[in-house]
Amino acid sequence: RALVQRGDATSHDFWVFCGYSGWTANQLQDELERGAWSMVATDSKTLLQELQTQSLSVREPREAGIHTWELLMSMIGRKEEALISAGGFYDFMLREWA
């Protein structure tokens, strides 16, 4: 708030995330084995760059997660899979959680 009040930043310069996710014993491992999750190795620089790009180009914040999902899927060679599922249930859920 102090940065905004001093004029050093605007409210659009910040992203705030909150939420909760929890699993029962072995639930996450079971989901991984079923292929319900995709894992990608990245670094904070990649994610921060993506957030900065999204903050400058996306009018609807809930859409930002869709582009990030496609980026990360392309990093593991699964961009086509992300594009095929575009607009479906998973995009809907991502928008609801964003």
C-alpha positions, 0 to 999 in steps of 0.5 A: 500500500505504501508504494501505491500511496507514494506513487511509486507503483500502481495497484496493477503492479501487484499480483496476489495469490491465495488458496489452499490445496490438500491431499489425503495420504497417498492421494497425490501419488495416486494422481501422479501415477494416473497421469492427472498431473503434468510436471515441468521443471522451471525456475522462478525467473521463467515464472516471474517473466510470465507473470510480468508478460501477463500483467501487461497484456491480459485484460482479464486476470483469470485468462493469465493462467491459460497462457501460462498453462500452454507455456509450461505444457510446451516446455515439456513437449505437450503444447498440442495436448494443451491446445486440444483441450482449450476451452474445455473443462480444465480451462474452466476450472483454471479460470475459477481458481485463478 
